[in-house]
Amino acid sequence: MKILIIEDEQSLADSLEELLRTKGFETQAVYDGKSGLAYAELGIYDLLILDVMLPGLDGFQIAKKLRNMKCGTPILMLTARSGLDDRVEGLNVGADYYLAKPFDPRELLACVNVLLRRQGSQVDELTFGNTSLELASGMLICGKEHIRLSAKEFEIMRLLLQNPSRNLSKESILAHVWGYDSNAVENHVEVYVGFLRKKLSAIRSNVSIVAIRRLGYHLEILNPRS
């Protein structure tokens, strides 16, 4: 599970990263509004922790822009501005929860877990067309047919299933699956997508991984054969 922290107080951002990593989450922190929006737009995060008072763009602007782009990633808004009008504005522009500073780490973790459950991130499987990905076993299943995925195949397939109609760029897949500091290149994505296509075909899935030049990949359901 990947969490993006957009917080200009670096010491607080670092503390949040340390807290969340002890609970098994992967984190990325950025310290200004424009960078935060750019990272959030990648669509590779399961949750955004967003401060309101940011340089460049404030948290309200970021949340509103993301919701206008149909980005459904849960947003936990953190701020010292705890007045009723601020809370109402935060919720109106798309925040899912509004947590005032200072906060107890236990409350923050509870909010994170609630938002992730609400998002459906803790379901047992993801389904598209006649095909399911079993999250616990890493098994791709179609009817009575099934095949196990490698770790990288699993992460790519899960990302595609979580965003079935959205084009995911090779850059965003690289960042999500290999990490920002990896030496992996776009060809790695192409190779693993090729592996996945063969495995989908092997289990007679009606799901196709479609490539759109310069935009990336998305899923489509194949027309039944006549």
C-alpha positions in Angstrom: 0.0 0.0 0.0 1.5 3.3 -1.1 0.8 6.6 0.7 1.7 10.1 -0.6 2.4 12.7 2.1 2.1 16.3 1.0 3.4 18.4 3.9 5.7 21.4 3.9 6.9 20.9 7.5 9.7 18.4 6.7 10.1 17.2 10.3 6.4 16.3 10.5 6.5 14.7 7.0 9.5 12.6 8.1 7.8 11.6 11.3 4.7 10.5 9.4 6.8 8.5 7.0 8.5 6.7 9.9 5.2 6.0 11.6 3.5 4.6 8.5 6.5 2.5 7.5 6.5 0.8 10.9 2.9 -0.3 10.0 4.0 -1.8 6.6 3.1 1.1 4.3 5.2 2.4 1.5 5.5 6.2 1.7 6.6 9.2 -0.5 6.8 12.7 0.9 6.8 16.0 -1.0 7.0 19.4 0.5 5.1 21.9 -1.7 1.8 22.0 -3.5 2.8 21.9 -7.1 5.0 18.9 -6.6 2.3 17.2 -4.5 -0.2 17.6 -7.3 2.2 16.3 -9.9 2.9 13.2 -7.8 -0.8 12.6 -7.0 -1.7 12.8 -10.6 0.4 9.7 -11.3 -2.4 7.7 -9.9 -0.2 5.2 -8.1 -1.1 5.9 -4.5 -3.7 4.3 -2.3 -4.1 7.3 0.0 -3.1 11.0 0.1 -2.2 12.7 3.4 -2.6 16.4 2.5 -1.7 19.5 4.4 -3.8 22.7 3.8 -1.1 25.4 4.2 1.3 24.7 1.4 3.5 26.8 -0.8 2.6 26.9 -4.5 -0.9 25.4 -4.3 -2.8 24.9 -1.0 -4.5 21.7 0.0 -7.9 22.9 -1.0 -6.7 23.7 -4.5 -5.0 20.3 -4.8 -8.0 18.3 -3.7 -10.4 20.2 -6.0 -8.1 19.7 -9.0 -7.8 16.0 -8.3 -11.5 15.5 -7.9 -12.2 17.5 -11.1 -9.8 15.0 -12.9 -12.0 12.1 -11.5 -9.2 11.0 -9.2 -10.9 8.9 -6.5 -7.9 8.4 -4.3 -8.9 8.9 -0.6 -7.7 12.2 0.9 -6.9 12.7 4.5 -6.5 16.4 5.1 -4.2 17.6 7.9 -4.2 21.2 9.1 -3.9 23.6 12.0 -6.9 25.4 10.5 -9.6 23.5 12.5 -12.5 26.0 12.3 -15.9 24.8 11.1 -15.7 26.8 7.8 -12.3 25.3 7.0 -13.5 21.8 7.7 -16.6 22.3 5.6 -14.5 23.7 2.7 -12.1 20.8 2.9 -14.9 18.3 2.7 -16.6 20.2 -0.1 -13.6 20.2 -2.3 -13.1 16.4 -2.0 -11.3 15.5 1.3 -12.6 12.3 2.8 -11.6 13.2 6.4 -10.3 16.3 8.1 -7.8 15.9 10.9 -6.7 18.9 13.0 -3.2 19.4 14.2 -1.9 18.5 16.7 -3.2 15.0 16.4 -2.5 11.7 18.2 -0.7 9.2 16.0 -3.2 6.5 17.0 -6.0 8.6 15.6 -4.1 9.2 12.3 -3.5 5.5 11.9 -7.2 4.8 12.6 -8.2 7.3 9.9 -5.7 5.8 7.4 -7.1 2.3 8.0 -10.7 3.4 7.8 -10.2 5.3 4.5 -8.3 2.3 3.0 -11.1 -0.1 3.9 -13.7 2.3 2.6 -11.8 2.5 -0.7 -12.0 -1.3 -1.0 -8.2 -1.7 -0.8 -8.6 -4.6 1.7 -10.9 -6.8 -0.5 -9.8 -10.4 -1.1 -9.8 -10.1 -4.9 -10.2 -7.8 -7.8 -12.4 -8.7 -10.8 -12.7 -7.4 -14.3 -14.6 -9.2 -17.1 -14.5 -13.0 -16.4 -11.2 -12.8 -14.6 -10.2 -12.3 -11.0 -6.9 -11.6 -9.2 -6.8 -13.3 -5.8 -4.8 -10.9 -3.6 -3.7 -13.4 -0.9 -2.3 -16.0 -3.3 -1.3 -13.9 -6.3 -3.4 -16.2 -8.5 -5.1 -15.1 -11.7 -8.4 -16.9 -12.1 -10.8 -17.4 -14.9 -13.5 -20.0 -14.3 -11.8 -23.3 -13.5 -8.5 -22.1 -14.9 -5.9 -20.4 -12.8 -2.2 -19.4 -13.0 0.1 -17.9 -10.4 1.8 -14.5 -11.1 5.3 -13.5 -10.2 5.7 -10.6 -7.8 6.1 -8.0 -10.6 3.3 -9.4 -12.7 1.0 -9.3 -9.6 1.8 -5.7 -8.9 1.2 -4.6 -12.5 -2.0 -6.6 -12.8 -3.3 -5.3 -9.5 -2.6 -1.7 -10.6 -4.4 -2.2 -13.9 -7.4 -3.8 -12.2 -7.6 -1.0 -9.7 -7.8 1.5 -12.6 -9.4 -0.6 -15.4 -10.6 2.2 -17.7 -7.7 4.6 -17.0 -4.6 4.8 -19.1 -1.6 4.1 -16.9 1.7 5.4 -18.3 4.8 3.3 -18.3 6.4 5.9 -16.0 3.6 5.5 -13.4 3.8 1.7 -13.6 7.6 1.9 -13.1 7.2 4.2 -10.1 4.6 2.0 -8.5 6.1 -1.4 -9.1 9.9 -0.8 -9.2 10.1 2.4 -7.1 11.4 5.8 -7.8 15.0 4.9 -7.1 15.1 1.9 -9.4 17.3 1.6 -12.5 14.4 -0.2 -14.3 13.5 1.3 -17.7 10.3 1.3 -19.7 11.2 -1.8 -21.5 10.8 -3.7 -18.2 7.2 -2.7 -18.2 6.7 -3.9 -21.8 8.3 -7.2 -21.0 6.1 -7.9 -18.0 3.0 -6.8 -19.8 3.9 -9.3 -22.5 4.1 -12.0 -19.8 0.7 -11.0 -18.4 -0.9 -11.1 -21.9 0.3 -14.7 -22.3 -1.0 -15.7 -18.9 -4.4 -14.1 -19.6 -4.6 -16.0 -22.9 -3.5 -19.3 -21.1 -6.5 -19.2 -18.8 -8.9 -18.1 -21.6 -9.6 -14.7 -20.1 -11.7 -12.2 -21.9 -9.6 -9.4 -20.5 -7.1 -7.6 -22.8 -4.3 -5.3 -21.8 -4.5 -2.5 -24.4 -1.6 -0.2 -25.2 -2.3 3.4 -26.3 0.8 5.1 -27.8 2.2 7.8 -25.5 -0.6 7.2 -23.0 0.1 3.8 -21.5 -2.0 0.7 -20.8 -5.6 0.0 -19.8 -7.9 -3.0 -19.6 -10.7 -3.9 -22.0 -13.1 -6.8 -22.3 -12.7 -8.7 -25.6 -15.7 -9.2 -27.7 -17.0 -12.8 -27.6 -16.1 -14.9 -30.5 -18.9 -15.5 -32.9 
